[in-house]
Amino acid sequence: MLNTDARQQLRKLLPLEMVATKQWLLDQGLSLHFLDNAVRSSTLLPLTAGVYCLLEARVSWQGVVASLQRMSEQPIHVGGLTALELAGLGHYLSKGAEQHIHLWSEAALPTWLNRVPLNAKFKWHGTHRLWPKMTMDDPRFLNEETWREELPPVTFSCPEKAIFETLVDVPKAISFEHADELMQGLHNLSPII
């Protein structure tokens, strides 16, 4: 039987719809023995090697990103076209069932991220070329998406920043025409950047 205090701590650290790595849970004070027992008793469901969610959870890309942002020591945010879509400024609906989520951070994303079974693929963009560290940390350039009332929000680029991040993908992943149409829809940008 699982320790009651540890079980309560686990539910506090790992709300429904969020994920956590084994290392992060260990760093938060849970024991390896407890985590192994939680997996054996089906309290924790392994999504991929070393990444868990609660058994009854339905994991979404928002939950994975909010979890990643909470566990990471460096800023990671949703950016580019995905950020414009979150702000209601995307020009086209995505084709197909699989969403492409653009994440911006200084360091590469963890390898487990695209192994979590979701209808989404995560694309990493390094920030070295485009943004100084102070821009990544500045809350003026970020917005928050409340995807579930009781859970941490997903942090994403403000439209002014997101359009620059989108333009990095022209012409490889986004056409000039698409970028032009996006710019036409951004008629009330602030000159903050």
SERO-4910 file (N, C-alpha, C, O; in steps of 0.05 Angstrom, whole numbers):
BEGIN
 pado doro    nc1    nc2    nc3   cac1   cac2   cac3    cc1    cc2    cc3    oc1    oc2    oc3
  Met    A     17    -24      0      0      0      0     18     25      0     39     26     13
  Leu    A      9     45    -15     25     69    -17     23     87      8      1     89     19
  Asn    A     44     99     15     44    118     38     25    141     32     26    153     11
  Thr    A      7    146     51    -14    167     48     -3    195     43    -12    209     25
  Asp    A     18    202     58     30    229     55     43    231     27     40    252     14
  Ala    A     57    211     19     70    211     -7     50    211    -29     54    225    -50
  Arg    A     28    197    -26      6    197    -46     -6    225    -49    -11    234    -71
  Gln    A    -10    238    -26    -21    266    -27     -2    285    -41     -9    302    -56
  Gln    A     24    281    -34     45    298    -47     45    293    -77     48    312    -93
  Leu    A     43    268    -85     43    261   -113     19    275   -128     23    286   -149
  Arg    A     -4    274   -116    -28    286   -129    -25    317   -130    -35    329   -149
  Lys    A    -11    328   -111     -5    357   -111     15    364   -133     12    384   -147
  Leu    A     36    348   -135     57    353   -155     48    346   -183     58    358   -202
  Leu    A     30    327   -186     23    317   -212     -7    317   -215    -21    296   -214
  Pro    A    -19    341   -220    -48    343   -224    -56    328   -249    -40    322   -266
  Leu    A    -81    321   -250    -92    308   -274    -85    325   -299    -85    350   -298
  Glu    A    -80    312   -321    -74    324   -347    -45    335   -349    -38    346   -370
  Met    A    -29    332   -328     -2    341   -329     17    317   -327      8    295   -319
  Val    A     42    320   -335     61    298   -335     85    307   -318     89    331   -312
  Ala    A    101    288   -310    126    293   -296    146    272   -302    140    249   -307
  Thr    A    171    280   -301    193    260   -304    199    248   -277    194    260   -256
  Lys    A    211    224   -279    218    211   -254    238    228   -239    236    230   -214
  Gln    A    258    239   -253    278    255   -240    266    280   -226    274    286   -203
  Trp    A    247    293   -238    234    316   -226    219    308   -201    220    322   -181
  Leu    A    205    286   -202    190    276   -179    209    269   -156    204    274   -133
  Leu    A    232    257   -163    252    251   -142    263    277   -131    267    279   -106
  Asp    A    268    297   -148    278    323   -138    259    337   -120    266    353   -103
  Gln    A    233    331   -122    212    343   -105    209    328    -79    192    336    -62
  Gly    A    225    307    -75    225    293    -49    211    266    -48    211    254    -27
  Leu    A    200    257    -70    188    230    -70    211    210    -73    231    215    -86
  Ser    A    207    187    -61    228    166    -61    225    148    -86    203    145    -97
  Leu    A    247    137    -95    247    118   -117    229     94   -111    215     85   -128
  His    A    231     85    -86    214     62    -78    184     69    -81    169     52    -91
  Phe    A    177     93    -72    149    101    -74    140    103   -104    119     93   -111
  Leu    A    157    114   -121    150    117   -149    147     89   -162    129     85   -178
  Asp    A    165     71   -156    163     44   -167    138     30   -158    124     17   -174
  Asn    A    131     34   -133    105     22   -123     81     35   -136     61     22   -141
  Ala    A     83     61   -141     61     75   -153     56     65   -182     33     64   -191
  Val    A     78     59   -196     75     47   -223     63     19   -221     45     12   -236
  Arg    A     74      3   -202     64    -25   -199     34    -25   -191     20    -43   -200
  Ser    A     26     -6   -175     -2     -6   -166    -20      9   -186    -44     13   -180
  Ser    A    -10     18   -208    -25     32   -229    -34     60   -220    -54     70   -232
  Thr    A    -22     71   -200    -28     99   -193    -15    117   -214    -27    137   -222
  Leu    A     10    111   -221     24    125   -242     25    109   -268     29     85   -267
  Leu    A     20    122   -290     21    110   -316     45    119   -331     48    143   -335
  Pro    A     64    101   -338     87    110   -354     78    116   -383     66    100   -397
  Leu    A     84    141   -392     77    149   -419    100    142   -438     95    134   -461
  Thr    A    124    144   -429    148    136   -443    169    133   -421    163    138   -397
  Ala    A    193    124   -427    213    118   -407    218    143   -389    227    163   -399
  Gly    A    212    140   -363    217    161   -344    198    184   -343    203    204   -330
  Val    A    175    182   -357    155    203   -357    128    191   -350    119    171   -361
  Tyr    A    115    204   -330     90    193   -319     67    213   -319     71    237   -320
  Cys    A     43    202   -317     19    217   -311      3    200   -292      8    176   -289
  Leu    A    -17    212   -279    -35    196   -263    -52    178   -281    -59    186   -303
  Leu    A    -59    155   -271    -73    135   -288    -98    146   -301   -103    140   -325
  Glu    A   -114    161   -286   -139    170   -297   -137    195   -314   -157    206   -322
  Ala    A   -113    205   -319   -109    230   -333   -112    227   -363   -106    206   -374
  Arg    A   -123    248   -376   -123    250   -405   -103    272   -411   -108    296   -406
  Val    A    -81    265   -423    -59    284   -428    -63    298   -454    -70    285   -475
  Ser    A    -59    324   -454    -61    341   -478    -34    354   -483    -17    354   -465
  Trp    A    -31    367   -506     -6    380   -511     -3    404   -492     20    410   -484
  Gln    A    -25    417   -484    -23    439   -465    -13    429   -438      3    443   -425
  Gly    A    -22    406   -429    -13    394   -404     17    387   -405     31    391   -386
  Val    A     26    377   -428     54    370   -431     71    395   -431     92    396   -418
  Val    A     62    416   -445     78    441   -446     78    455   -419     99    464   -410
  Ala    A     55    456   -406     54    469   -379     72    453   -360     85    466   -343
  Ser    A     72    427   -362     89    411   -345    119    416   -351    135    420   -333
  Leu    A    125    417   -376    153    422   -385    162    450   -375    184    453   -365
  Gln    A    145    470   -377    151    497   -368    156    497   -338    173    511   -328
  Arg    A    140    481   -323    142    480   -294    168    466   -286    180    473   -266
  Met    A    175    445   -300    198    429   -292    225    441   -301    246    435   -290
  Ser    A    225    457   -322    249    467   -334    261    490   -318    247    506   -306
  Glu    A    288    490   -317    302    512   -303    306    536   -322    311    558   -312
  Gln    A    303    531   -348    306    553   -367    279    560   -379    260    543   -379
  Pro    A    276    585   -389    250    592   -401    245    576   -426    262    573   -444
  Ile    A    221    565   -428    211    552   -452    183    563   -457    167    564   -439
  His    A    178    571   -481    151    581   -487    142    573   -514    158    567   -532
  Val    A    116    572   -517    103    567   -543    108    593   -559    103    615   -549
  Gly    A    116    589   -584    122    613   -600    113    609   -629    101    590   -636
  Gly    A    121    629   -645    116    627   -674     87    625   -681     69    637   -669
  Leu    A     81    608   -701     54    604   -711     35    594   -690     12    601   -689
  Thr    A     45    576   -672     28    565   -651     19    588   -632     -4    588   -623
  Ala    A     37    606   -625     30    629   -608     10    647   -621     -9    657   -608
  Leu    A     13    652   -647     -7    668   -662    -34    654   -661    -55    668   -658
  Glu    A    -34    628   -665    -60    613   -664    -72    615   -636    -97    618   -634
  Leu    A    -56    612   -615    -67    615   -588    -79    642   -583    -98    645   -567
  Ala    A    -67    663   -595    -77    690   -592   -101    696   -611   -112    718   -611
  Gly    A   -109    676   -626   -132    679   -644   -124    694   -670   -141    705   -683
  Leu    A    -98    694   -677    -89    709   -700    -78    691   -722    -67    701   -742
  Gly    A    -82    665   -720    -74    646   -741    -92    651   -765   -115    657   -763
  His    A    -81    647   -789    -96    653   -813   -110    629   -824   -132    631   -836
  Tyr    A    -98    605   -821   -110    581   -831   -114    560   -809   -100    560   -789
  Leu    A   -134    543   -813   -137    520   -795   -116    499   -803   -109    496   -826
  Ser    A   -106    485   -783    -86    464   -789    -99    440   -803   -121    432   -796
  Lys    A    -85    430   -823    -95    406   -836    -86    381   -821    -64    381   -809
  Gly    A   -103    361   -820    -95    336   -807   -101    336   -778   -107    357   -766
  Ala    A   -100    313   -766   -106    310   -737    -82    318   -720    -86    325   -697
  Glu    A    -58    317   -730    -35    322   -714    -28    352   -715    -24    364   -736
  Gln    A    -26    364   -691    -18    392   -689     12    394   -687     26    376   -678
  His    A     22    417   -697     51    422   -695     54    445   -675     44    467   -679
  Ile    A     68    440   -653     71    459   -631    100    469   -632    119    454   -629
  His    A    103    495   -636    130    507   -638    138    517   -610    124    533   -598
  Leu    A    160    506   -601    171    514   -574    198    527   -577    215    518   -593
  Trp    A    201    549   -563    226    564   -564    240    563   -537    228    567   -516
  Ser    A    266    556   -538    282    555   -513    311    557   -521    319    553   -544
  Glu    A    328    562   -501    357    564   -506    368    536   -511    383    532   -530
  Ala    A    361    517   -494    371    489   -497    351    472   -512    327    478   -513
  Ala    A    361    451   -524    343    433   -539    322    420   -521    327    418   -496
  Leu    A    300    413   -532    279    400   -517    287    372   -508    303    360   -521
  Pro    A    276    362   -486    282    335   -478    273    315   -499    253    319   -512
  Thr    A    288    293   -501    281    273   -522    255    259   -517    242    249   -536
  Trp    A    245    258   -493    220    244   -487    196    259   -498    175    247   -501
  Leu    A    199    284   -504    176    301   -511    159    290   -534    135    289   -532
  Asn    A    172    283   -556    157    272   -579    151    243   -577    140    231   -595
  Arg    A    158    230   -554    151    202   -550    126    199   -533    115    177   -532
  Val    A    116    221   -522     91    220   -507     69    217   -527     67    232   -546
  Pro    A     51    197   -523     30    192   -543      9    214   -543     -9    215   -526
  Leu    A     11    231   -563     -7    254   -567    -13    258   -597      2    247   -613
  Asn    A    -33    273   -603    -38    281   -631    -24    307   -636    -36    325   -648
  Ala    A      1    309   -628     16    334   -631     46    327   -634     56    308   -622
  Lys    A     60    342   -650     89    340   -652    101    367   -644     91    388   -651
  Phe    A    122    365   -628    135    389   -618    160    395   -635    176    378   -641
  Lys    A    162    420   -643    185    429   -659    201    450   -642    190    470   -634
  Trp    A    226    444   -638    243    462   -622    256    483   -640    264    477   -663
  His    A    257    507   -630    271    529   -642    289    541   -621    281    548   -599
  Gly    A    315    543   -628    334    555   -610    331    585   -609    325    597   -630
  Thr    A    336    597   -587    333    626   -584    358    641   -589    358    666   -590
  His    A    381    628   -591    407    642   -594    407    662   -617    417    684   -615
  Arg    A    396    653   -640    397    670   -664    379    694   -662    385    715   -674
  Leu    A    357    692   -647    336    712   -649    334    730   -624    331    754   -626
  Trp    A    334    717   -601    328    732   -576    351    731   -556    362    710   -551
  Pro    A    357    754   -544    376    753   -521    361    741   -497    336    740   -496
  Lys    A    376    731   -477    364    718   -454    344    736   -440    323    726   -430
  Met    A    350    761   -438    332    780   -424    304    781   -437    284    785   -423
  Thr    A    303    778   -464    277    778   -477    261    753   -470    237    754   -468
  Met    A    275    730   -467    261    705   -460    250    706   -432    229    693   -427
  Asp    A    262    722   -415    253    723   -387    233    746   -382    221    748   -361
  Asp    A    230    764   -401    214    789   -397    184    783   -400    175    775   -422
  Pro    A    169    787   -378    140    781   -380    124    799   -399    102    792   -407
  Arg    A    136    822   -407    122    839   -426    119    826   -453    101    833   -469
  Phe    A    136    807   -459    136    794   -485    121    767   -485    123    752   -504
  Leu    A    108    761   -463     95    735   -460     66    738   -452     58    757   -438
  Asn    A     50    719   -460     22    718   -452     17    690   -439     34    673   -441
  Glu    A     -5    687   -426    -11    662   -413    -38    652   -423    -58    667   -425
  Glu    A    -39    626   -430    -64    613   -438    -74    596   -415    -60    577   -407
  Thr    A    -97    603   -404   -109    586   -383   -125    564   -397   -147    569   -406
  Trp    A   -113    541   -397   -126    519   -411   -143    501   -393   -161    488   -402
  Arg    A   -137    502   -367   -153    490   -346   -151    508   -322   -129    516   -314
  Glu    A   -174    515   -310   -175    535   -289   -156    529   -265   -143    548   -256
  Glu    A   -155    504   -257   -139    498   -233   -110    490   -238    -95    484   -220
  Leu    A   -102    491   -264    -75    482   -271    -58    506   -280    -68    527   -287
  Pro    A    -31    502   -280    -13    523   -289    -19    531   -318    -25    513   -334
  Pro    A    -17    556   -325    -22    564   -353      1    557   -371     23    550   -362
  Val    A     -5    558   -397     16    554   -417     26    582   -425     10    600   -431
  Thr    A     52    586   -423     64    612   -430     70    612   -460     82    594   -471
  Phe    A     62    634   -474     67    636   -502     75    665   -510     69    684   -495
  Ser    A     88    667   -533     98    694   -542     75    712   -548     54    704   -557
  Cys    A     79    738   -542     60    759   -550     61    760   -581     80    751   -593
  Pro    A     40    771   -593     39    772   -622     63    785   -635     72    777   -656
  Glu    A     73    807   -623     95    821   -634    120    803   -636    135    804   -655
  Lys    A    124    787   -616    147    769   -615    141    744   -633    159    735   -647
  Ala    A    117    735   -632    110    710   -647    113    714   -677    120    695   -691
  Ile    A    107    738   -687    110    742   -716    139    741   -724    145    730   -746
  Phe    A    157    751   -708    186    749   -714    194    720   -714    209    711   -732
  Glu    A    184    705   -694    191    676   -693    180    661   -717    192    642   -726
  Thr    A    157    669   -726    145    656   -750    161    662   -775    165    645   -792
  Leu    A    170    687   -777    186    695   -801    212    680   -804    223    677   -826
  Val    A    222    669   -782    247    653   -783    242    628   -801    261    618   -813
  Asp    A    218    618   -802    211    594   -817    206    599   -847    200    580   -862
  Val    A    206    625   -855    202    631   -884    228    629   -898    248    639   -888
  Pro    A    230    616   -921    209    602   -937    209    572   -932    194    558   -946
  Lys    A    225    562   -914    227    532   -911    201    519   -902    192    501   -915
  Ala    A    189    529   -880    165    516   -870    140    532   -874    118    522   -873
  Ile    A    143    558   -879    120    576   -883    126    592   -908    148    602   -913
  Ser    A    105    594   -925    109    608   -951    109    639   -946     98    648   -925
  Phe    A    120    653   -965    119    683   -964     90    692   -964     83    711   -950
  Glu    A     73    679   -979     44    686   -980     31    683   -953     16    701   -945
  His    A     36    661   -940     24    656   -914     34    677   -894     18    688   -878
  Ala    A     60    683   -894     71    704   -876     59    731   -882     52    746   -864
  Asp    A     55    737   -908     42    762   -915     13    764   -905      5    785   -895
  Glu    A     -1    742   -907    -29    742   -898    -30    744   -867    -48    758   -856
  Leu    A    -11    732   -853     -9    735   -824     -4    764   -817    -17    775   -799
  Met    A     15    777   -831     21    805   -825     -3    823   -830     -7    842   -816
  Gln    A    -18    817   -851    -42    834   -857    -63    832   -834    -78    851   -830
  Gly    A    -63    810   -820    -82    807   -798    -72    819   -772    -87    820   -752
  Leu    A    -47    828   -771    -35    839   -747    -35    869   -748    -14    882   -747
  His    A    -58    881   -750    -61    910   -754    -58    926   -729    -55    951   -730
  Asn    A    -58    914   -705    -56    930   -681    -33    920   -663    -37    917   -639
  Leu    A    -10    916   -675     14    908   -659     24    932   -644     22    955   -653
  Ser    A     36    927   -622     49    948   -605     78    949   -613     90    929   -621
  Pro    A     90    973   -612    119    976   -619    137    969   -596    158    982   -592
  Ile    A    131    948   -580    147    943   -556    173    928   -562    192    929   -546
  Ile    A    175    915   -585    200    900   -591    218    917   -609    239    909   -616
***
